[in-house]
């Protein structure tokens, strides 16, 4: 029995169980336990307890940095030679005049670029970093003695 079918069965049996006299309740409970496979105490809790409301979809916060901000950030990141996030944050005020000339960015985008944190830069550029760019440092090179 699927979880959705069990919930539907609980909704169907609950009114009958609550309205039944106390002598009929054990029979309904036995039938319910045999059908669902629940233990008796849990079945009693389900049949006597309050109805659980339908699960609400999670409300997500609106993104702080729009796609325009991330596009300009990615362009500056690429033009600056792919620096890591802490260095990129320090470079942003220096690269903003270049970005204003190149993209004609509004004032609110420039303000957002000045306030973005290194951790957010890492998160928002993560997919672009995976797409690949040239790695200059940290590559293992084979030794001369290897054949």
N, CA, C and O atoms as a GROMACS GRO file, in nm:
protein
  588
    1UNK      N    1   0.085  -0.117   0.000
    1UNK     CA    2   0.000   0.000   0.000
    1UNK      C    3   0.090   0.124   0.000
    1UNK      O    4   0.181   0.136   0.082
    2UNK      N    5   0.064   0.215  -0.091
    2UNK     CA    6   0.147   0.336  -0.101
    2UNK      C    7   0.113   0.433   0.012
    2UNK      O    8   0.004   0.424   0.069
    3UNK      N    9   0.203   0.522   0.046
    3UNK     CA   10   0.174   0.621   0.152
    3UNK      C   11   0.051   0.707   0.120
    3UNK      O   12  -0.025   0.741   0.211
    4UNK      N   13   0.033   0.742  -0.004
    4UNK     CA   14  -0.085   0.822  -0.041
    4UNK      C   15  -0.213   0.742  -0.020
    4UNK      O   16  -0.314   0.796   0.025
    5UNK      N   17  -0.209   0.613  -0.054
    5UNK     CA   18  -0.326   0.528  -0.034
    5UNK      C   19  -0.356   0.510   0.115
    5UNK      O   20  -0.472   0.505   0.155
    6UNK      N   21  -0.250   0.500   0.196
    6UNK     CA   22  -0.271   0.488   0.341
    6UNK      C   23  -0.336   0.613   0.397
    6UNK      O   24  -0.428   0.604   0.479
    7UNK      N   25  -0.289   0.731   0.353
    7UNK     CA   26  -0.350   0.856   0.400
    7UNK      C   27  -0.497   0.863   0.360
    7UNK      O   28  -0.581   0.906   0.438
    8UNK      N   29  -0.526   0.820   0.239
    8UNK     CA   30  -0.664   0.820   0.191
    8UNK      C   31  -0.749   0.724   0.275
    8UNK      O   32  -0.864   0.754   0.309
    9UNK      N   33  -0.692   0.609   0.309
    9UNK     CA   34  -0.764   0.511   0.390
    9UNK      C   35  -0.788   0.564   0.531
    9UNK      O   36  -0.894   0.541   0.589
   10UNK      N   37  -0.689   0.634   0.588
   10UNK     CA   38  -0.707   0.696   0.720
   10UNK      C   39  -0.822   0.795   0.715
   10UNK      O   40  -0.906   0.797   0.805
   11UNK      N   41  -0.826   0.877   0.609
   11UNK     CA   42  -0.935   0.974   0.597
   11UNK      C   43  -1.071   0.906   0.584
   11UNK      O   44  -1.172   0.960   0.629
   12UNK      N   45  -1.074   0.788   0.522
   12UNK     CA   46  -1.201   0.718   0.505
   12UNK      C   47  -1.246   0.650   0.634
   12UNK      O   48  -1.366   0.649   0.664
   13UNK      N   49  -1.154   0.593   0.711
   13UNK     CA   50  -1.189   0.516   0.830
   13UNK      C   51  -1.211   0.605   0.952
   13UNK      O   52  -1.288   0.570   1.041
   14UNK      N   53  -1.143   0.719   0.959
   14UNK     CA   54  -1.148   0.805   1.077
   14UNK      C   55  -1.291   0.842   1.120
   14UNK      O   56  -1.322   0.826   1.238
   15UNK      N   57  -1.380   0.890   1.031
   15UNK     CA   58  -1.516   0.925   1.078
   15UNK      C   59  -1.592   0.804   1.133
   15UNK      O   60  -1.664   0.815   1.232
   16UNK      N   61  -1.574   0.689   1.068
   16UNK     CA   62  -1.642   0.568   1.114
   16UNK      C   63  -1.590   0.528   1.252
   16UNK      O   64  -1.667   0.484   1.337
   17UNK      N   65  -1.459   0.542   1.274
   17UNK     CA   66  -1.399   0.505   1.402
   17UNK      C   67  -1.443   0.600   1.513
   17UNK      O   68  -1.474   0.556   1.623
   18UNK      N   69  -1.446   0.730   1.486
   18UNK     CA   70  -1.483   0.826   1.590
   18UNK      C   71  -1.630   0.814   1.628
   18UNK      O   72  -1.665   0.838   1.744
   19UNK      N   73  -1.717   0.778   1.534
   19UNK     CA   74  -1.860   0.767   1.563
   19UNK      C   75  -1.900   0.630   1.618
   19UNK      O   76  -2.011   0.612   1.666
   20UNK      N   77  -1.809   0.532   1.610
   20UNK     CA   78  -1.842   0.395   1.653
   20UNK      C   79  -1.848   0.387   1.805
   20UNK      O   80  -1.774   0.459   1.873
   21UNK      N   81  -1.935   0.299   1.860
   21UNK     CA   82  -1.936   0.277   2.005
   21UNK      C   83  -1.806   0.207   2.046
   21UNK      O   84  -1.737   0.148   1.963
   22UNK      N   85  -1.775   0.215   2.175
   22UNK     CA   86  -1.645   0.164   2.220
   22UNK      C   87  -1.630   0.014   2.201
   22UNK      O   88  -1.518  -0.035   2.194
   23UNK      N   89  -1.742  -0.061   2.193
   23UNK     CA   90  -1.732  -0.206   2.171
   23UNK      C   91  -1.697  -0.238   2.025
   23UNK      O   92  -1.638  -0.343   1.999
   24UNK      N   93  -1.729  -0.150   1.930
   24UNK     CA   94  -1.701  -0.176   1.789
   24UNK      C   95  -1.561  -0.125   1.748
   24UNK      O   96  -1.509  -0.165   1.644
   25UNK      N   97  -1.504  -0.040   1.829
   25UNK     CA   98  -1.375   0.020   1.792
   25UNK      C   99  -1.262  -0.083   1.778
   25UNK      O  100  -1.182  -0.068   1.686
   26UNK      N  101  -1.251  -0.186   1.864
   26UNK     CA  102  -1.143  -0.283   1.844
   26UNK      C  103  -1.150  -0.356   1.710
   26UNK      O  104  -1.048  -0.386   1.649
   27UNK      N  105  -1.274  -0.385   1.664
   27UNK     CA  106  -1.287  -0.453   1.534
   27UNK      C  107  -1.240  -0.362   1.421
   27UNK      O  108  -1.170  -0.407   1.330
   28UNK      N  109  -1.280  -0.235   1.426
   28UNK     CA  110  -1.238  -0.139   1.323
   28UNK      C  111  -1.086  -0.123   1.327
   28UNK      O  112  -1.019  -0.114   1.224
   29UNK      N  113  -1.032  -0.120   1.450
   29UNK     CA  114  -0.888  -0.104   1.466
   29UNK      C  115  -0.813  -0.227   1.413
   29UNK      O  116  -0.709  -0.212   1.349
   30UNK      N  117  -0.865  -0.348   1.439
   30UNK     CA  118  -0.802  -0.470   1.386
   30UNK      C  119  -0.801  -0.468   1.234
   30UNK      O  120  -0.700  -0.499   1.170
   31UNK      N  121  -0.915  -0.432   1.176
   31UNK     CA  122  -0.926  -0.425   1.029
   31UNK      C  123  -0.827  -0.321   0.973
   31UNK      O  124  -0.761  -0.344   0.871
   32UNK      N  125  -0.818  -0.206   1.041
   32UNK     CA  126  -0.730  -0.098   0.996
   32UNK      C  127  -0.584  -0.142   1.002
   32UNK      O  128  -0.507  -0.116   0.909
   33UNK      N  129  -0.545  -0.208   1.112
   33UNK     CA  130  -0.406  -0.254   1.127
   33UNK      C  131  -0.372  -0.362   1.025
   33UNK      O  132  -0.261  -0.364   0.972
   34UNK      N  133  -0.466  -0.451   0.998
   34UNK     CA  134  -0.441  -0.556   0.900
   34UNK      C  135  -0.426  -0.498   0.760
   34UNK      O  136  -0.344  -0.546   0.682
   35UNK      N  137  -0.502  -0.396   0.729
   35UNK     CA  138  -0.498  -0.337   0.595
   35UNK      C  139  -0.371  -0.254   0.574
   35UNK      O  140  -0.305  -0.265   0.471
   36UNK      N  141  -0.338  -0.170   0.672
   36UNK     CA  142  -0.226  -0.077   0.654
   36UNK      C  143  -0.092  -0.133   0.699
   36UNK      O  144   0.012  -0.090   0.649
   37UNK      N  145  -0.093  -0.228   0.793
   37UNK     CA  146   0.032  -0.280   0.846
   37UNK      C  147   0.088  -0.196   0.960
   37UNK      O  148   0.201  -0.218   1.003
   38UNK      N  149   0.010  -0.098   1.009
   38UNK     CA  150   0.053  -0.014   1.120
   38UNK      C  151   0.038  -0.091   1.251
   38UNK      O  152  -0.046  -0.181   1.261
   39UNK      N  153   0.118  -0.055   1.352
   39UNK     CA  154   0.101  -0.109   1.486
   39UNK      C  155  -0.024  -0.045   1.548
   39UNK      O  156  -0.067   0.062   1.507
   40UNK      N  157  -0.079  -0.113   1.647
   40UNK     CA  158  -0.206  -0.067   1.708
   40UNK      C  159  -0.197   0.073   1.766
   40UNK      O  160  -0.284   0.156   1.742
   41UNK      N  161  -0.093   0.098   1.843
   41UNK     CA  162  -0.083   0.229   1.910
   41UNK      C  163  -0.070   0.342   1.807
   41UNK      O  164  -0.129   0.449   1.825
   42UNK      N  165   0.005   0.318   1.702
   42UNK     CA  166   0.018   0.421   1.599
   42UNK      C  167  -0.114   0.439   1.525
   42UNK      O  168  -0.152   0.551   1.490
   43UNK      N  169  -0.184   0.329   1.502
   43UNK     CA  170  -0.314   0.337   1.436
   43UNK      C  171  -0.414   0.415   1.521
   43UNK      O  172  -0.491   0.495   1.469
   44UNK      N  173  -0.412   0.393   1.653
   44UNK     CA  174  -0.501   0.468   1.743
   44UNK      C  175  -0.467   0.616   1.737
   44UNK      O  176  -0.556   0.701   1.734
   45UNK      N  177  -0.338   0.647   1.736
   45UNK     CA  178  -0.295   0.787   1.726
   45UNK      C  179  -0.346   0.851   1.597
   45UNK      O  180  -0.393   0.964   1.598
   46UNK      N  181  -0.335   0.777   1.487
   46UNK     CA  182  -0.381   0.832   1.359
   46UNK      C  183  -0.532   0.852   1.358
   46UNK      O  184  -0.581   0.954   1.310
   47UNK      N  185  -0.605   0.754   1.410
   47UNK     CA  186  -0.751   0.761   1.403
   47UNK      C  187  -0.810   0.859   1.503
   47UNK      O  188  -0.917   0.915   1.479
   48UNK      N  189  -0.743   0.881   1.616
   48UNK     CA  190  -0.795   0.975   1.716
   48UNK      C  191  -0.737   1.116   1.700
   48UNK      O  192  -0.800   1.213   1.742
   49UNK      N  193  -0.619   1.125   1.641
   49UNK     CA  194  -0.549   1.253   1.636
   49UNK      C  195  -0.610   1.350   1.537
   49UNK      O  196  -0.703   1.315   1.463
   50UNK      N  197  -0.558   1.472   1.534
   50UNK     CA  198  -0.609   1.572   1.441
   50UNK      C  199  -0.568   1.540   1.298
   50UNK      O  200  -0.468   1.472   1.275
   51UNK      N  201  -0.645   1.589   1.205
   51UNK     CA  202  -0.611   1.572   1.064
   51UNK      C  203  -0.489   1.658   1.032
   51UNK      O  204  -0.481   1.773   1.074
   52UNK      N  205  -0.396   1.601   0.960
   52UNK     CA  206  -0.279   1.677   0.918
   52UNK      C  207  -0.316   1.754   0.792
   52UNK      O  208  -0.367   1.695   0.697
   53UNK      N  209  -0.292   1.883   0.790
   53UNK     CA  210  -0.325   1.959   0.670
   53UNK      C  211  -0.234   1.918   0.554
   53UNK      O  212  -0.127   1.862   0.574
   54UNK      N  213  -0.279   1.946   0.434
   54UNK     CA  214  -0.196   1.916   0.318
   54UNK      C  215  -0.066   1.995   0.328
   54UNK      O  216  -0.065   2.109   0.374
   55UNK      N  217   0.041   1.933   0.285
   55UNK     CA  218   0.171   1.997   0.300
   55UNK      C  219   0.178   2.123   0.215
   55UNK      O  220   0.150   2.120   0.096
   56UNK      N  221   0.214   2.232   0.280
   56UNK     CA  222   0.224   2.360   0.211
   56UNK      C  223   0.354   2.365   0.131
   56UNK      O  224   0.457   2.316   0.178
   57UNK      N  225   0.351   2.422   0.013
   57UNK     CA  226   0.477   2.438  -0.058
   57UNK      C  227   0.565   2.539   0.015
   57UNK      O  228   0.516   2.639   0.068
   58UNK      N  229   0.692   2.513   0.017
   58UNK     CA  230   0.784   2.601   0.090
   58UNK      C  231   0.792   2.736   0.020
   58UNK      O  232   0.807   2.744  -0.101
   59UNK      N  233   0.782   2.840   0.100
   59UNK     CA  234   0.795   2.974   0.045
   59UNK      C  235   0.943   3.007   0.036
   59UNK      O  236   1.015   3.002   0.136
   60UNK      N  237   0.986   3.040  -0.081
   60UNK     CA  238   1.126   3.073  -0.101
   60UNK      C  239   1.144   3.224  -0.103
   60UNK      O  240   1.058   3.298  -0.150
   61UNK      N  241   1.255   3.267  -0.051
   61UNK     CA  242   1.286   3.408  -0.051
   61UNK      C  243   1.322   3.452  -0.193
   61UNK      O  244   1.381   3.375  -0.269
   62UNK      N  245   1.286   3.573  -0.228
   62UNK     CA  246   1.321   3.626  -0.360
   62UNK      C  247   1.473   3.639  -0.369
   62UNK      O  248   1.538   3.675  -0.271
   63UNK      N  249   1.529   3.610  -0.486
   63UNK     CA  250   1.675   3.619  -0.497
   63UNK      C  251   1.724   3.762  -0.477
   63UNK      O  252   1.666   3.857  -0.529
   64UNK      N  253   1.830   3.776  -0.401
   64UNK     CA  254   1.887   3.908  -0.372
   64UNK      C  255   1.959   3.963  -0.494
   64UNK      O  256   1.953   4.082  -0.523
   65UNK      N  257   2.027   3.875  -0.565
   65UNK     CA  258   2.106   3.917  -0.681
   65UNK      C  259   2.039   3.866  -0.807
   65UNK      O  260   2.024   3.745  -0.826
   66UNK      N  261   1.998   3.958  -0.893
   66UNK     CA  262   1.925   3.921  -1.015
   66UNK      C  263   2.020   3.861  -1.117
   66UNK      O  264   2.142   3.856  -1.097
   67UNK      N  265   1.962   3.814  -1.227
   67UNK     CA  266   2.043   3.757  -1.334
   67UNK      C  267   2.134   3.862  -1.397
   67UNK      O  268   2.244   3.830  -1.442
   68UNK      N  269   2.088   3.988  -1.400
   68UNK     CA  270   2.170   4.095  -1.455
   68UNK      C  271   2.297   4.113  -1.373
   68UNK      O  272   2.405   4.133  -1.428
   69UNK      N  273   2.285   4.106  -1.240
   69UNK     CA  274   2.402   4.120  -1.152
   69UNK      C  275   2.499   4.005  -1.176
   69UNK      O  276   2.620   4.027  -1.184
   70UNK      N  277   2.447   3.885  -1.187
   70UNK     CA  278   2.534   3.768  -1.204
   70UNK      C  279   2.600   3.769  -1.342
   70UNK      O  280   2.715   3.727  -1.355
   71UNK      N  281   2.528   3.816  -1.444
   71UNK     CA  282   2.587   3.825  -1.578
   71UNK      C  283   2.705   3.922  -1.579
   71UNK      O  284   2.810   3.891  -1.634
   72UNK      N  285   2.687   4.038  -1.519
   72UNK     CA  286   2.796   4.137  -1.512
   72UNK      C  287   2.910   4.082  -1.427
   72UNK      O  288   3.027   4.100  -1.461
   73UNK      N  289   2.877   4.016  -1.316
   73UNK     CA  290   2.980   3.958  -1.230
   73UNK      C  291   3.061   3.854  -1.306
   73UNK      O  292   3.184   3.850  -1.294
   74UNK      N  293   2.994   3.770  -1.384
   74UNK     CA  294   3.064   3.667  -1.462
   74UNK      C  295   3.154   3.730  -1.568
   74UNK      O  296   3.264   3.681  -1.594
   75UNK      N  297   3.108   3.839  -1.630
   75UNK     CA  298   3.189   3.906  -1.730
   75UNK      C  299   3.315   3.967  -1.668
   75UNK      O  300   3.424   3.958  -1.724
   76UNK      N  301   3.299   4.029  -1.551
   76UNK     CA  302   3.415   4.086  -1.480
   76UNK      C  303   3.510   3.974  -1.437
   76UNK      O  304   3.632   3.988  -1.448
   77UNK      N  305   3.454   3.865  -1.389
   77UNK     CA  306   3.535   3.750  -1.346
   77UNK      C  307   3.619   3.697  -1.462
   77UNK      O  308   3.737   3.668  -1.446
   78UNK      N  309   3.556   3.686  -1.579
   78UNK     CA  310   3.627   3.636  -1.697
   78UNK      C  311   3.733   3.736  -1.743
   78UNK      O  312   3.846   3.698  -1.775
   79UNK      N  313   3.697   3.866  -1.748
   79UNK     CA  314   3.791   3.968  -1.795
   79UNK      C  315   3.909   3.984  -1.700
   79UNK      O  316   4.020   4.018  -1.744
   80UNK      N  317   3.888   3.961  -1.571
   80UNK     CA  318   3.995   3.976  -1.472
   80UNK      C  319   4.085   3.854  -1.466
   80UNK      O  320   4.183   3.853  -1.391
   81UNK      N  321   4.055   3.751  -1.543
   81UNK     CA  322   4.140   3.632  -1.546
   81UNK      C  323   4.102   3.527  -1.445
   81UNK      O  324   4.188   3.455  -1.395
   82UNK      N  325   3.974   3.516  -1.413
   82UNK     CA  326   3.919   3.413  -1.325
   82UNK      C  327   3.982   3.413  -1.185
   82UNK      O  328   4.029   3.308  -1.140
   83UNK      N  329   3.985   3.526  -1.115
   83UNK     CA  330   4.038   3.524  -0.978
   83UNK      C  331   3.942   3.454  -0.884
   83UNK      O  332   3.823   3.440  -0.914
   84UNK      N  333   3.993   3.410  -0.769
   84UNK     CA  334   3.903   3.348  -0.671
   84UNK      C  335   3.816   3.455  -0.608
   84UNK      O  336   3.840   3.575  -0.626
   85UNK      N  337   3.717   3.413  -0.536
   85UNK     CA  338   3.608   3.503  -0.495
   85UNK      C  339   3.654   3.617  -0.406
   85UNK      O  340   3.606   3.730  -0.420
   86UNK      N  341   3.746   3.593  -0.314
   86UNK     CA  342   3.791   3.699  -0.224
   86UNK      C  343   3.864   3.808  -0.303
   86UNK      O  344   3.844   3.927  -0.278
   87UNK      N  345   3.947   3.766  -0.394
   87UNK     CA  346   4.019   3.863  -0.477
   87UNK      C  347   3.923   3.932  -0.574
   87UNK      O  348   3.937   4.051  -0.600
   88UNK      N  349   3.826   3.859  -0.626
   88UNK     CA  350   3.729   3.919  -0.718
   88UNK      C  351   3.647   4.026  -0.647
   88UNK      O  352   3.618   4.131  -0.705
   89UNK      N  353   3.612   4.002  -0.523
   89UNK     CA  354   3.536   4.103  -0.448
   89UNK      C  355   3.619   4.230  -0.431
   89UNK      O  356   3.566   4.340  -0.439
   90UNK      N  357   3.748   4.215  -0.407
   90UNK     CA  358   3.836   4.332  -0.394
   90UNK      C  359   3.856   4.402  -0.528
   90UNK      O  360   3.877   4.523  -0.532
   91UNK      N  361   3.848   4.327  -0.638
   91UNK     CA  362   3.866   4.385  -0.771
   91UNK      C  363   3.741   4.452  -0.826
   91UNK      O  364   3.750   4.535  -0.916
   92UNK      N  365   3.626   4.418  -0.773
   92UNK     CA  366   3.500   4.470  -0.830
   92UNK      C  367   3.494   4.623  -0.837
   92UNK      O  368   3.455   4.675  -0.941
   93UNK      N  369   3.531   4.697  -0.732
   93UNK     CA  370   3.526   4.844  -0.746
   93UNK      C  371   3.618   4.896  -0.857
   93UNK      O  372   3.588   4.998  -0.919
   94UNK      N  373   3.729   4.826  -0.882
   94UNK     CA  374   3.820   4.869  -0.988
   94UNK      C  375   3.766   4.838  -1.128
   94UNK      O  376   3.793   4.911  -1.223
   95UNK      N  377   3.688   4.731  -1.139
   95UNK     CA  378   3.634   4.689  -1.268
   95UNK      C  379   3.498   4.749  -1.299
   95UNK      O  380   3.450   4.737  -1.412
   96UNK      N  381   3.433   4.812  -1.202
   96UNK     CA  382   3.299   4.868  -1.226
   96UNK      C  383   3.297   4.975  -1.335
   96UNK      O  384   3.202   4.975  -1.414
   97UNK      N  385   3.394   5.067  -1.345
   97UNK     CA  386   3.390   5.162  -1.456
   97UNK      C  387   3.395   5.093  -1.593
   97UNK      O  388   3.326   5.133  -1.686
   98UNK      N  389   3.477   4.989  -1.605
   98UNK     CA  390   3.482   4.912  -1.729
   98UNK      C  391   3.347   4.848  -1.758
   98UNK      O  392   3.301   4.849  -1.872
   99UNK      N  393   3.284   4.791  -1.655
   99UNK     CA  394   3.154   4.726  -1.674
   99UNK      C  395   3.046   4.827  -1.710
   99UNK      O  396   2.957   4.796  -1.789
  100UNK      N  397   3.053   4.947  -1.653
  100UNK     CA  398   2.954   5.050  -1.687
  100UNK      C  399   2.965   5.089  -1.834
  100UNK      O  400   2.863   5.107  -1.901
  101UNK      N  401   3.087   5.102  -1.884
  101UNK     CA  402   3.105   5.137  -2.026
  101UNK      C  403   3.061   5.022  -2.116
  101UNK      O  404   3.001   5.045  -2.221
  102UNK      N  405   3.091   4.902  -2.074
  102UNK     CA  406   3.064   4.787  -2.161
  102UNK      C  407   2.918   4.744  -2.160
  102UNK      O  408   2.863   4.712  -2.266
  103UNK      N  409   2.854   4.744  -2.043
  103UNK     CA  410   2.718   4.690  -2.031
  103UNK      C  411   2.612   4.795  -2.003
  103UNK      O  412   2.493   4.762  -2.007
  104UNK      N  413   2.649   4.918  -1.977
  104UNK     CA  414   2.554   5.024  -1.940
  104UNK      C  415   2.465   4.976  -1.824
  104UNK      O  416   2.342   4.973  -1.836
  105UNK      N  417   2.528   4.938  -1.716
  105UNK     CA  418   2.455   4.880  -1.602
  105UNK      C  419   2.388   4.990  -1.521
  105UNK      O  420   2.445   5.097  -1.504
  106UNK      N  421   2.268   4.964  -1.471
  106UNK     CA  422   2.200   5.062  -1.386
  106UNK      C  423   2.266   5.074  -1.249
  106UNK      O  424   2.350   4.992  -1.212
  107UNK      N  425   2.228   5.175  -1.175
  107UNK     CA  426   2.289   5.203  -1.045
  107UNK      C  427   2.262   5.092  -0.944
  107UNK      O  428   2.348   5.061  -0.862
  108UNK      N  429   2.141   5.033  -0.948
  108UNK     CA  430   2.110   4.928  -0.850
  108UNK      C  431   2.195   4.803  -0.872
  108UNK      O  432   2.230   4.736  -0.775
  109UNK      N  433   2.229   4.772  -0.998
  109UNK     CA  434   2.316   4.657  -1.025
  109UNK      C  435   2.457   4.685  -0.973
  109UNK      O  436   2.520   4.597  -0.914
  110UNK      N  437   2.505   4.806  -0.994
  110UNK     CA  438   2.638   4.842  -0.944
  110UNK      C  439   2.642   4.838  -0.791
  110UNK      O  440   2.741   4.795  -0.732
  111UNK      N  441   2.534   4.882  -0.728
  111UNK     CA  442   2.527   4.879  -0.582
  111UNK      C  443   2.529   4.735  -0.532
  111UNK      O  444   2.597   4.704  -0.434
  112UNK      N  445   2.455   4.648  -0.599
  112UNK     CA  446   2.455   4.506  -0.560
  112UNK      C  447   2.593   4.443  -0.577
  112UNK      O  448   2.636   4.361  -0.496
  113UNK      N  449   2.662   4.481  -0.684
  113UNK     CA  450   2.795   4.425  -0.707
  113UNK      C  451   2.893   4.468  -0.598
  113UNK      O  452   2.984   4.393  -0.563
  114UNK      N  453   2.876   4.588  -0.544
  114UNK     CA  454   2.965   4.634  -0.438
  114UNK      C  455   2.939   4.562  -0.306
  114UNK      O  456   3.029   4.552  -0.223
  115UNK      N  457   2.817   4.510  -0.286
  115UNK     CA  458   2.782   4.449  -0.158
  115UNK      C  459   2.786   4.296  -0.158
  115UNK      O  460   2.763   4.235  -0.054
  116UNK      N  461   2.814   4.234  -0.270
  116UNK     CA  462   2.812   4.088  -0.277
  116UNK      C  463   2.930   4.029  -0.199
  116UNK      O  464   3.040   4.084  -0.201
  117UNK      N  465   2.906   3.918  -0.130
  117UNK     CA  466   3.010   3.856  -0.047
  117UNK      C  467   3.086   3.751  -0.127
  117UNK      O  468   3.036   3.701  -0.228
  118UNK      N  469   3.208   3.717  -0.084
  118UNK     CA  470   3.284   3.614  -0.155
  118UNK      C  471   3.213   3.479  -0.160
  118UNK      O  472   3.219   3.409  -0.261
  119UNK      N  473   3.147   3.443  -0.053
  119UNK     CA  474   3.077   3.314  -0.050
  119UNK      C  475   2.963   3.312  -0.152
  119UNK      O  476   2.941   3.211  -0.219
  120UNK      N  477   2.892   3.423  -0.164
  120UNK     CA  478   2.784   3.432  -0.262
  120UNK      C  479   2.842   3.428  -0.404
  120UNK      O  480   2.782   3.369  -0.493
  121UNK      N  481   2.955   3.492  -0.423
  121UNK     CA  482   3.020   3.487  -0.554
  121UNK      C  483   3.051   3.342  -0.590
  121UNK      O  484   3.026   3.299  -0.702
  122UNK      N  485   3.106   3.267  -0.494
  122UNK     CA  486   3.136   3.125  -0.519
  122UNK      C  487   3.010   3.048  -0.556
  122UNK      O  488   3.010   2.969  -0.652
  123UNK      N  489   2.903   3.070  -0.481
  123UNK     CA  490   2.779   2.996  -0.508
  123UNK      C  491   2.721   3.032  -0.644
  123UNK      O  492   2.680   2.943  -0.719
  124UNK      N  493   2.716   3.160  -0.676
  124UNK     CA  494   2.650   3.203  -0.799
  124UNK      C  495   2.733   3.176  -0.925
  124UNK      O  496   2.676   3.163  -1.033
  125UNK      N  497   2.864   3.166  -0.912
  125UNK     CA  498   2.949   3.137  -1.028
  125UNK      C  499   2.984   2.988  -1.037
  125UNK      O  500   3.063   2.948  -1.123
  126UNK      N  501   2.926   2.908  -0.950
  126UNK     CA  502   2.962   2.766  -0.942
  126UNK      C  503   2.940   2.693  -1.075
  126UNK      O  504   3.026   2.617  -1.118
  127UNK      N  505   2.826   2.716  -1.139
  127UNK     CA  506   2.798   2.644  -1.264
  127UNK      C  507   2.894   2.689  -1.374
  127UNK      O  508   2.937   2.607  -1.455
  128UNK      N  509   2.928   2.816  -1.376
  128UNK     CA  510   3.021   2.866  -1.478
  128UNK      C  511   3.162   2.815  -1.453
  128UNK      O  512   3.238   2.792  -1.547
  129UNK      N  513   3.197   2.797  -1.327
  129UNK     CA  514   3.330   2.744  -1.296
  129UNK      C  515   3.341   2.599  -1.342
  129UNK      O  516   3.447   2.556  -1.388
  130UNK      N  517   3.233   2.525  -1.329
  130UNK     CA  518   3.235   2.385  -1.371
  130UNK      C  519   3.244   2.371  -1.522
  130UNK      O  520   3.297   2.272  -1.572
  131UNK      N  521   3.193   2.471  -1.595
  131UNK     CA  522   3.197   2.463  -1.741
  131UNK      C  523   3.340   2.465  -1.792
  131UNK      O  524   3.368   2.423  -1.904
  132UNK      N  525   3.429   2.514  -1.711
  132UNK     CA  526   3.570   2.502  -1.743
  132UNK      C  527   3.633   2.630  -1.789
  132UNK      O  528   3.578   2.703  -1.872
  133UNK      N  529   3.745   2.656  -1.734
  133UNK     CA  530   3.834   2.761  -1.781
  133UNK      C  531   3.975   2.711  -1.758
  133UNK      O  532   3.996   2.612  -1.688
  134UNK      N  533   4.070   2.777  -1.815
  134UNK     CA  534   4.207   2.732  -1.809
  134UNK      C  535   4.258   2.736  -1.666
  134UNK      O  536   4.246   2.838  -1.598
  135UNK      N  537   4.315   2.628  -1.619
  135UNK     CA  538   4.373   2.623  -1.485
  135UNK      C  539   4.522   2.650  -1.497
  135UNK      O  540   4.595   2.577  -1.565
  136UNK      N  541   4.566   2.754  -1.430
  136UNK     CA  542   4.707   2.791  -1.439
  136UNK      C  543   4.790   2.726  -1.329
  136UNK      O  544   4.906   2.691  -1.352
  137UNK      N  545   4.732   2.709  -1.212
  137UNK     CA  546   4.808   2.660  -1.098
  137UNK      C  547   4.748   2.530  -1.048
  137UNK      O  548   4.630   2.503  -1.067
  138UNK      N  549   4.831   2.449  -0.984
  138UNK     CA  550   4.782   2.330  -0.917
  138UNK      C  551   4.772   2.207  -1.004
  138UNK      O  552   4.715   2.107  -0.961
  139UNK      N  553   4.825   2.212  -1.125
  139UNK     CA  554   4.821   2.092  -1.209
  139UNK      C  555   4.942   2.004  -1.178
  139UNK      O  556   5.054   2.054  -1.170
  140UNK      N  557   4.920   1.876  -1.162
  140UNK     CA  558   5.029   1.783  -1.138
  140UNK      C  559   5.097   1.754  -1.271
  140UNK      O  560   5.031   1.717  -1.369
  141UNK      N  561   5.227   1.770  -1.274
  141UNK     CA  562   5.303   1.744  -1.396
  141UNK      C  563   5.383   1.616  -1.376
  141UNK      O  564   5.436   1.592  -1.267
  142UNK      N  565   5.391   1.534  -1.478
  142UNK     CA  566   5.468   1.410  -1.461
  142UNK      C  567   5.617   1.441  -1.447
  142UNK      O  568   5.668   1.537  -1.505
  143UNK      N  569   5.684   1.359  -1.369
  143UNK     CA  570   5.827   1.377  -1.348
  143UNK      C  571   5.907   1.332  -1.470
  143UNK      O  572   5.854   1.265  -1.558
  144UNK      N  573   6.034   1.369  -1.474
  144UNK     CA  574   6.119   1.334  -1.588
  144UNK      C  575   6.161   1.187  -1.584
  144UNK      O  576   6.199   1.130  -1.686
  145UNK      N  577   6.153   1.125  -1.465
  145UNK     CA  578   6.196   0.986  -1.453
  145UNK      C  579   6.087   0.887  -1.491
  145UNK      O  580   6.113   0.767  -1.501
  146UNK      N  581   5.965   0.934  -1.512
  146UNK     CA  582   5.856   0.843  -1.549
  146UNK      C  583   5.868   0.806  -1.696
  146UNK      O  584   5.895   0.892  -1.780
  147UNK      N  585   5.850   0.683  -1.727
  147UNK     CA  586   5.856   0.637  -1.866
  147UNK      C  587   5.720   0.594  -1.912
  147UNK      O  588   5.705   0.552  -2.027
   0.00000   0.00000   0.00000
